[in-house]
Amino acid sequence: MRPSIIKPVQAAKILGSNAESVRIRMQNDSFKPSIGTACRHSGSKFTYEIFPERLAAYLNISVDAVFERLNTRKDSRYG
């Protein structure tokens, strides 16, 4: 079963970016169309909800392709 929400580190892998960049862009509402929500809690704490359907729309690919990228992309930290 596929998750209905993915984490910034997973979205970063799909986007070929890093998790911190994804978090900052979500906090600034820089993804157009939006890929999810960044909710501020006490102080500077945020929680993130990234929806595979919205990420697919942002990338103009299918949801299947989102999960394909997630499962096939190498982790850039390891070469």
Backbone as numpy.savetxt, mean C-alpha at the origin, in Angstrom:
# Nx Ny Nz CAx CAy CAz Cx Cy Cz
-7.42 -17.46 1.01 -8.27 -16.27 1.01 -7.38 -15.02 1.01
-7.75 -14.07 0.20 -6.99 -12.82 0.10 -7.39 -11.86 1.20
-6.43 -11.09 1.70 -6.78 -10.09 2.73 -7.57 -8.94 2.12
-8.46 -8.35 2.90 -9.23 -7.20 2.42 -8.49 -5.89 2.66
-7.49 -5.94 3.52 -6.65 -4.77 3.82 -5.20 -5.24 3.80
-4.34 -4.43 3.17 -2.92 -4.77 3.18 -2.13 -3.70 3.91
-0.95 -4.03 4.33 -0.10 -3.15 5.13 0.77 -2.27 4.24
1.25 -1.13 4.78 2.12 -0.27 3.98 3.36 -0.99 3.43
3.93 -1.90 4.20 5.10 -2.62 3.71 4.74 -3.49 2.51
3.55 -4.05 2.49 3.10 -4.85 1.36 2.82 -3.96 0.15
2.16 -2.82 0.39 1.89 -1.88 -0.70 3.20 -1.37 -1.30
4.18 -1.12 -0.45 5.48 -0.65 -0.92 6.12 -1.67 -1.84
6.01 -2.92 -1.48 6.56 -3.99 -2.31 5.89 -4.00 -3.68
4.59 -3.82 -3.72 3.84 -3.79 -4.97 4.20 -2.56 -5.80
4.39 -1.43 -5.13 4.70 -0.17 -5.81 6.18 -0.03 -6.18
7.02 -0.91 -5.64 8.46 -0.77 -5.86 9.03 0.40 -5.09
8.48 0.64 -3.91 8.85 1.77 -3.07 9.26 1.26 -1.70
9.24 2.15 -0.70 9.48 1.71 0.67 8.29 2.08 1.54
8.15 1.39 2.65 6.97 1.54 3.50 6.84 2.96 4.05
7.94 3.58 4.41 7.87 4.93 4.97 7.33 5.92 3.95
7.73 5.78 2.71 7.23 6.64 1.64 5.72 6.46 1.47
5.26 5.23 1.51 3.82 4.95 1.40 3.09 5.60 2.57
3.62 5.46 3.78 2.96 6.05 4.96 2.86 7.57 4.84
3.96 8.21 4.46 3.97 9.67 4.34 3.00 10.14 3.27
3.00 9.47 2.13 2.08 9.85 1.05 0.63 9.66 1.48
0.35 8.62 2.27 -1.02 8.42 2.76 -1.40 9.50 3.77
-0.48 9.87 4.65 -0.75 10.92 5.63 -1.05 12.25 4.93
-0.37 12.50 3.81 -0.54 13.74 3.06 -1.63 13.65 1.99
-2.30 12.51 1.92 -3.35 12.26 0.92 -2.82 12.50 -0.50
-1.62 11.98 -0.77 -0.96 12.22 -2.05 -1.27 11.18 -3.12
-1.87 10.07 -2.76 -2.24 9.07 -3.77 -3.56 9.50 -4.40
-3.55 9.69 -5.70 -4.76 10.06 -6.43 -4.94 9.08 -7.57
-5.96 8.23 -7.58 -6.98 8.11 -6.54 -6.41 7.49 -5.27
-7.10 7.72 -4.18 -6.67 7.23 -2.87 -6.57 5.70 -2.85
-5.55 5.19 -2.16 -5.39 3.74 -2.04 -5.92 3.23 -0.70
-6.30 4.15 0.19 -6.79 3.75 1.50 -6.84 4.93 2.45
-6.76 4.63 3.75 -6.87 5.68 4.76 -5.69 5.64 5.72
-5.33 6.83 6.19 -4.35 6.98 7.27 -5.08 7.70 8.39
-5.31 7.02 9.50 -6.06 7.59 10.62 -5.10 7.97 11.74
-5.14 9.25 12.12 -4.29 9.73 13.21 -4.95 9.39 14.54
-4.14 8.84 15.42 -4.59 8.55 16.78 -3.84 9.48 17.72
-3.71 9.18 18.95 -3.07 10.06 19.91 -1.65 10.43 19.49
-1.34 11.70 19.58 -0.01 12.17 19.22 0.28 12.01 17.74
1.40 11.36 17.45 1.81 11.19 16.06 1.59 9.77 15.56
0.77 9.00 16.26 0.49 7.61 15.86 -0.58 7.56 14.78
-0.32 6.74 13.76 -1.28 6.53 12.67 -1.55 5.05 12.51
-2.71 4.73 12.00 -2.98 3.39 11.51 -3.33 3.53 10.04
-3.05 2.48 9.28 -3.22 2.54 7.83 -4.07 1.39 7.35
-4.98 1.68 6.45 -5.78 0.66 5.79 -5.61 0.88 4.29
-5.01 -0.07 3.62 -4.82 0.00 2.18 -5.67 -1.11 1.56
-6.52 -0.71 0.66 -7.47 -1.64 0.05 -6.94 -2.11 -1.30
-6.83 -3.41 -1.49 -6.30 -3.94 -2.75 -7.03 -3.41 -3.98
-8.34 -3.24 -3.89 -9.11 -2.72 -5.03 -8.70 -1.30 -5.37
-8.46 -0.49 -4.36 -8.04 0.90 -4.61 -6.60 0.96 -5.12
-5.75 0.10 -4.59 -4.37 0.06 -5.07 -4.35 -0.37 -6.53
-5.20 -1.33 -6.89 -5.31 -1.78 -8.28 -5.76 -0.62 -9.17
-6.74 0.17 -8.71 -7.22 1.32 -9.49 -6.12 2.35 -9.66
-5.36 2.61 -8.59 -4.26 3.57 -8.66 -3.23 3.14 -9.70
-2.93 1.85 -9.73 -1.92 1.32 -10.66 -2.51 0.97 -12.03
-3.82 1.06 -12.14 -4.52 0.70 -13.38 -4.23 -0.75 -13.78
-4.32 -1.63 -12.78 -4.15 -3.07 -12.99 -5.29 -3.80 -12.28
-5.38 -5.07 -12.49 -6.43 -5.86 -11.82 -6.03 -6.17 -10.38
-7.01 -6.52 -9.58 -6.74 -6.94 -8.20 -5.88 -8.21 -8.22
-6.14 -9.09 -9.17 -5.32 -10.29 -9.30 -3.85 -9.91 -9.51
-3.61 -8.89 -10.33 -2.24 -8.46 -10.59 -1.59 -7.86 -9.34
-2.38 -7.20 -8.50 -1.85 -6.68 -7.24 -1.28 -7.82 -6.40
-2.06 -8.88 -6.24 -1.60 -10.00 -5.42 -0.49 -10.78 -6.11
-0.50 -10.80 -7.42 0.59 -11.43 -8.15 1.90 -10.70 -7.87
1.86 -9.37 -7.95 3.05 -8.57 -7.65 3.51 -8.77 -6.21
2.57 -8.83 -5.30 2.90 -9.02 -3.90 3.62 -10.35 -3.69
3.19 -11.36 -4.39 3.76 -12.70 -4.20 5.02 -12.96 -5.02
5.31 -12.12 -6.00 6.47 -12.39 -6.86 7.61 -11.41 -6.75
7.36 -10.22 -6.27 8.43 -9.22 -6.18 9.43 -9.60 -5.10
10.72 -9.44 -5.44 11.76 -9.69 -4.45 11.79 -8.55 -3.45
12.15 -8.86 -2.23 12.32 -7.84 -1.21 13.63 -7.11 -1.50
13.56 -5.80 -1.76 14.74 -5.03 -2.18 15.83 -5.00 -1.12
15.50 -5.29 0.12 16.52 -5.29 1.19 17.50 -6.44 1.01
17.10 -7.45 0.24 17.94 -8.63 0.13 18.49 -8.84 -1.27
18.59 -7.80 -2.03 19.29 -7.94 -3.27 18.55 -7.85 -4.50
